Amino acid sequence: MNFLVVYGTTEGQTRKIAEFARDRIRSSGHSVTVVDATSDSARDLKLQEFDGVIVAASLHTGLYQAAVEDFVRGRHDTLNGIQTAFYSVSLGAASRDPTDLSGVKKCVERFVTATSWRPGSIHHIVGAFRFTQYDFFKRWAMKAIAYEKGKSTDTSRDLEMTDWAQVASLTDNFVAAVTKLRGATANANGGAGRPAEAQARKAIEQGRVS
């Protein structure tokens, strides 16, 4: 199987998540390409060459990276015809406040509406406080947010909150579902593979949002 991970990053955590997903896919014996949505190579990609695509982007002031939105909007027809997953990275995903979680989900809804993309599954992943990269005012604001969330407010070091076990599980499940679907499709002679194909599609849909 051949997989693609396209990502957008502002402070580097989503790139780290994308590279983790790449290593996870590669360790299972599959081919994988990782591309920054802002790079020239992103514009030259032929999505038809991939069996599955993961798009990863992070939320900042309610918006995902413009390069990711442009990439998805310009290729939504192709993306809607293959197996895909969206990794939405945010600090809001760590909140226990229903209002915060609802706000993150609304940002995803706006994104998929604006791009006309229908991701096969959507997953919310917690990012990181990059205190060492913030200017004075943003560091002060993010320190207040960390305090509200009961997290460390030591701004002399970054605070990574990503659950790597979650990312591993999500990626493994996506690869397994795509592999099963591809296998069922390839063996669907006279309808023999259709039950397995339907089962694989159902597995992807059941994990649609997490």
C-alpha positions, 0 to 999 in steps of 0.5 A: 500500500502507498500512503500520503501524509500532508500537513500544515504546521505553525510551531512544529507540533503538527509536523512532529505528529505527521512524521510520527504517523509516517514512521508508524506506517513505514514500520508496518511495511507500507510506502509513505510520503510526507509533504508540507502543504506549503512546499513545492512538492505538494503542488506536484502530487498525484493523489491517484497514486495513493491508497490512503491520505492523512491530512493533518493541520493545527488550529490557531485562532479558529483557523487551520493553515491556509496552505492546507485549506488551499490544498484540500479545496483544490483537490477535494474531488480526488480526495473524496474518491479515496480513503482519507483521515483528518487529524485536527490538532489543537489545545482545545482538544485537551479541554473538558469544557463542553463549550471548548470541545464544541468550538473545536468541532465547529472549526472542523465543520467550517473547514470541511464545508469551505473545502467541500472535502468529506474526510472518511474519519476525523480525529481530534489530537492535542498539540503542545504549548510552545512557550519558547517560541512565543513572543512576550504577549502570546507567552503571557496569554498561553500561560494563562490558558495552561493555568486554566487547564491545570497544566505547568506554567513554566514558560522556560520550556515547552509543554507537549501534550500529544497522546502518542499512543492515541496517534499510533492507534489512529494511524494503525487503524486507518492503515488496517482499514485501507489495506482491508478495503483495497484487498477486498476490492482487488479480490471482488470477482463476481461479487465475492469480495463485496462483503469484505469491502463493505465491512472495511468501509464500515470500519472506517465510518465507525471511527469517523470522529474521535 
